[in-house]
Amino acid sequence: MYKKSVLLLGMFCTAQVYSGLVTVDNFQIDDTQNALKVSGDGNHVIGSHYIPGSFQRSYYYNVIDGTKEDIKSLRGDNSGVVDVKAISYDGKVITGRATNDFGLITAFRYDTITGEIINLGSLEGSRGTSDVLGISADGTTIIGDSSVTSGSRRAFKHVSGDQSLTDLGTLHDLNRGDSYALDVSDNGASIVGYATNSDWVLEAYRYDADTGLMVGLGKLGSSIDNSLSPMISTANAVSGDGRVVVGRALTDNNNFQAFLHVKGDLKMTSIGTLNTDNSGNSEAIDVSGTGDVITGNSDINVGFRSNNQAFRYEINGSKLIGLGTLKSDNSGDSSATAISKNGMVIVGFSDTDSGITQAFRHDKNDKKMTALGSLRSDNTGPSYASSVSDDGAIVVGKAINNDGEERGVIWKTTKAIDVENTYISMFNNTGRQILNIYENYLWNFADSHCYLKSNQNYCISLYTNYNTQNSNELYATGLRGALKVGESGWSLGGAFNFNLFDNLVDGFNAKGYHLPGISSYIRYNQNTDETGYIAELKGAYLKQNLVITRAQLSGTEQGVGEAKLQGYIADIGMGFGLIANNQTLVTPKLNLKYTNVARDAYIENNNIDLPAKYSEIVGGGTDLIFSVNMKHQLTSALEFDGTLGTGYQISSNKKRAVVSMDFLGKYEEKYNDDNKIKPFAKLGVSYNLKNNTYMGINVLWNKTSTHKDFSHIGFNVSSKW
């Protein structure tokens, strides 16, 4: 089985990545997921999920392009079980077992490039079942076991292009009994497991694909009566290069002890045990890619008590090294579960002084294994390491959190990282929450300018305002100006905007700015009293620095990064001013508005173990806006200005956020459809204090594209002449 370069988030554990059909800030994870496996190149993920009231199903996720697809069953109606088991190094081939049209479970081969799924069937024909144990790193060879007509189980291989499974046979002279395939080399040439021999006991074997021969590896004892045990040896693993087979075998003392077998050797070699007199039991669990380093577990007498502890064995030095335990005096038990492909790191779990079992890693030349801790805040909870990356940098497994829940865990150092909570914290930090308030603020900023009456040619104004949407608050101040171009009917103006304070949702902190926000407009009025045709062009731009902090949920890291947010708006419109009476002017208008607001890509940069990477996220789009404005002179000093209208979204330029983290994969934002109908209302009151000085108050409300409410209130003092 190709396992040396595979990360397992769970494996022997039931590591739940997410429970329930849940949307977390527009990211959706389906049902209850477990048994997550990542391809050796780190770019492909497979996993299983349990649909409530239904069967186990499986999915494939491409980290590179962010696509995720459910793997179909072997039934025409796509019903039944789909259980993925292994993935090739490059992620191009996935294998597992699924329900076929006869309602039976059989092995399948799935091509992630073409999307083709092939029922591998069984050695018994349409009436049989088959199961998969692994796949070669190159994806050519799938191994497992299948039912046969005799009622036995037989090891099989399936090579890409074959029309049927190949029965590997047994070690029995008459090819009777059972056989099981447990592991396969990187190129598929060597398969190992155990099979029935002529003495009707189970024996370790090596199968050579080139010769088609299954060779028994024997046992460690020479004088054992085979009838005393139903099994004399089993091969658990083979090195990536196919050279070394490891497992356990029966000795003359009726113990099972770890063995290695180098291709070409006539007999297996005992690794022995950790006891000085070589007594007791041991078992080799895993082997490095080149076969030079082996790991497993062995009996060891510590004081007056016999324990079972992890070991490291180096072939070149024939040296068996006990890894001890996490207890201060090295007493108690420990168990190795995997070794990195480069042979440098061994992982597993061990007893501790507190009596709790916890995950460990042991690097070559370490004097003592290193505790990987737990997800509990006091670090007292149990944890288990189940697999390690090719280079030994990443360890995965499971742990219990503060709430007593079992979670998938990833370690890069000795800090346990809760996989589920890490996903949640990543999803909550995309920035979609704050993009929309800046988008709506830009629109209001572009639309706010000095209003000049027919007898006024110049205006300068100081303003301040408050804006809020969905727990985000923006406070700003600025300077506006306007002037008429002679008697041509043209006027133009602009504004500078300075953010006083941005109180954004948790995790987002506005920090400084590059330049003040700017807006400008040019306007044509057919008549000086604003009746008749009106045409206008206006726009605005702003830029803001952000410090973004990923929430530190239980068992996660607090990532911090810096990004820039910038946006612009362009608006062209036309209208027609109508005099309702001597005090009232009514102007219907039609505008076409384009908005673009983006938070640029960034990587968390505060030296944490697993920084998250966030792609650029974009909001905005094109809207057609219809409105009716009414200006009413209440008294000679007091004027009312109100607008009612609605916008209709013609198109959206939203760009989905993509968030990724090494070894956890890449996930694309999912969000609901935009709100296309966006009504709004504005109300302003202006009072002439004396001579050319005016004081104004204005309020605004509009419904946003995200179905939220944006509100604005502003105050200004102007001088017009």
PyMOL commands that set and color helices and strands:
alter all, ss='L'
color gray80, all
select helices_A, chain A and resi 125-127+226-228+419-427+432-447
alter helices_A, ss='H'
color red, helices_A
select strands_A, chain A and resi 7-9+22-24+27-29+32-38+44-50+56-62+68-71+82-87+93-99+105-111+117-121+130-135+141-147+153-159+166-167+179-184+190-196+202-208+213-218+233-238+244-250+256-262+269-272+282-287+293-302+305-314+319-322+334-339+345-350+358-363+370-371+383-388+395-400+406-411+416-418+458-469+472-484+490-503+508-510+517-525+532-549+560-581+584-599+602-603+612-614+617-633+638-652+658-661+665-668+677-690+693-703+709-720
alter strands_A, ss='S'
color yellow, strands_A
deselect
rebuild
show_as cartoon
